[in-house]
Amino acid sequence: MFEDEGGLVRAKLWPPIVTPDYTPFLVQMSGADAVVSGLGGSNPIKFMLQYKDQGIALPLIGGGVAMDDGLLKSFGDEAIGVISCSPYTADLDTPSNRRFVEDSVTDYGATPGSYAAGLYCDGMVAEAALQATGGRTDDKEALIKAMRAVSLADSPRGPFHFDHFGNVVGDFFIRRCDKKDGKLVNTTIKTYKDVSQFWTYEENWFLAQPVYNRDYPPLKS
């Protein structure tokens, strides 16, 4: 999508999982307008610190797990201003998410992130499907059909349903990391509604393309 709109990806870098030293990769980050981080787990914490220590001034864009709400407590001011996209954001102002965040802070002493929200929504889907089947699980096909038919108007991640392949269709949130009252938070600056696995692409065309991997789509630079 980025290149379809006229952008240019200069390079793809693939650090090993749980990389202790990102220096060999950081020294390659030049000649671009921004850097996109797809790191997850604890890796974004080390990466962000080393990114700052190297004095890299390029704007940083992160995937949902790179700037997960649950990780922000482990970052310092180096994370301020980072833009990220996620299917869940802790600042979503809905009854379900307000209750979810409040209960998480009360029970666990921490703001929940996308991992916790995802599991919670999984439970909501299972509950809705069981209500539709009267609690029966012996008919596997009926249970799967009921789960795929679930459409939730209010969940911690907002409204969502499933497409005919069983993939989620829901909102995605563009956030900016800010510091408020001495605490790092993600602030939603734009919401894309009802995003499917195909995004803006035509379904049949998309399915005819090779599966995404390290080499596809190839670099155009």
Secondary structure, DSSP 8 states (H G I E B T S, - for coil): -TTTTT----------TT-S--HHHHTT--SSS-EEE---TTHHHHHHHHHHHTT--S-EEE-TTTT-GGGGGG--GGGTT-EEEES--TT--SHHHHHHHHHHHHHHSS---HHHHHHHHHHHHHHHHHHHTTT--S-HHHHHHHHHT--BSS-TT-SEEE-TTS-EEEEEEEEEEEEETTEEEEEEEEEEEEE-TTTTS-HHHHHTS----SSSS----
